[in-house]
Amino acid sequence: MKVAVFGAAGRVGKLLCSALRDSEVFEPLAVVRSGEQASALQESGVNASALDIEKSTVEEITAIIEGCDAVVWTACSGGIAMDRIFTMDLDGTIKAIEATQKAKIQRFVMVSAINVDNRERWWHTALKNNFIAKRTADRILQTSGLQYTILRPGSLHSEAGTGKLCALDSLEQKKSCHYSIEREDVANFIVLALTHPEKTAFKTIPLANGELPMRDFLYVV
Ligand SMILES: NC(=O)c1ccc[n+]([C@@H]2O[C@H](COP(=O)([O-])OP(=O)(O)OC[C@H]3O[C@@H](n4cnc5c(N)ncnc54)[C@H](OP(=O)(O)O)[C@@H]3O)[C@@H](O)[C@H]2O)c1
């Protein structure tokens, strides 16, 4: 199963591409911004195509991902500059969704962020505009007709994955807590979501590290 990964040179993206490459089921197509990033990934055994999402048309993005069976979005502008929040986090994501539809790919896994549906949690923070963009992109994906899974991780960290996630009812109960998760756990859960569309399709799933083994978490989402 061929999986196009937008944001493949990023921290979650690299971990995800390695996990997909090492699986027996998946073959990643890394979509990265530059030729240098593509070469580095190719040297590690991952197919890669260079494309600047913000500067590309939907047709150009479609041409890159045509023939894939699923798309993962784990890209972001990574900052608080308004123009790039518009061109990348909002319009870039929407262009990827439109390209997925044009390429007749059904499956789309989005990495969003925890609490994007809850304005009270972010309206007065420096990340307000990022959250507005992510919330809007999530809404568009949810009504796109694609077989979506929206993953909403807490703050990302780059230590080794724990393999354990916070149960959804615990997340609900502890609304005031600060949630975090290792990037490796996000990448591994994306692989699980791709492996089990019957459990994850058409779902929006908050992710934080906790006590529940990931496979058990999968059965209660
Ligand atoms: N940081 C957090 O605490 C947090 C919390 C919740 C959710 N998230 C979300 O989790 C996801 C993964 O995060 P991460 O830490 O892995 O992100 P990251 O390391 O910043 O990776 C993002 C990737 O997107 C790429 N990108 C940006 N603009 C692009 C463009 N125009 N064309 C092509 N590629 C472009 C970047 O390419 P370059 O390397 O060339 O810039 C980078 O490789 C993101 O969607 C992020 O919003 C993050």
The ligand as a Gaussian input file, in Angstrom:
#p B3LYP/6-31G(d) Opt

LIG

0 1
 N        4.813000      21.158000      17.803000
 C        3.809000      20.734000      18.532000
 O        3.849000      20.725000      19.775000
 C        2.565000      20.244000      17.830000
 C        1.440000      19.954000      18.596000
 C        0.322000      19.400000      17.964000
 C        0.331000      19.177000      16.597000
 N        1.432000      19.506000      15.861000
 C        1.411000      19.189000      14.424000
 O        2.096000      17.973000      14.224000
 C        2.574000      17.908000      12.875000
 C        4.017000      17.404000      12.865000
 O        4.833000      18.258000      13.630000
 P        6.442000      18.184000      13.520000
 O        6.983000      18.656000      14.792000
 O        6.853000      16.885000      12.944000
 O        6.646000      19.325000      12.408000
 P        8.034000      19.782000      11.708000
 O        9.182000      19.005000      12.216000
 O        8.078000      21.273000      11.808000
 O        7.783000      19.356000      10.189000
 C        6.941000      20.071000       9.346000
 C        7.380000      19.815000       7.926000
 O        6.517000      20.539000       7.025000
 C        7.329000      20.962000       5.948000
 N        6.822000      22.085000       5.193000
 C        6.588000      23.341000       5.648000
 N        6.234000      24.126000       4.612000
 C        6.284000      23.358000       3.491000
 C        6.034000      23.605000       2.120000
 N        5.659000      24.805000       1.670000
 N        6.182000      22.589000       1.232000
 C        6.568000      21.358000       1.641000
 N        6.817000      21.045000       2.944000
 C        6.671000      22.057000       3.854000
 C        8.628000      21.391000       6.618000
 O        9.613000      21.451000       5.626000
 P       11.008000      22.228000       5.905000
 O       11.763000      21.253000       6.761000
 O       11.581000      22.404000       4.554000
 O       10.647000      23.504000       6.602000
 C        8.831000      20.286000       7.650000
 O        9.601000      19.236000       7.123000
 C        2.352000      19.286000      12.293000
 O        1.177000      19.279000      11.478000
 C        2.126000      20.167000      13.517000
 O        1.298000      21.287000      13.256000
 C        2.538000      20.023000      16.451000

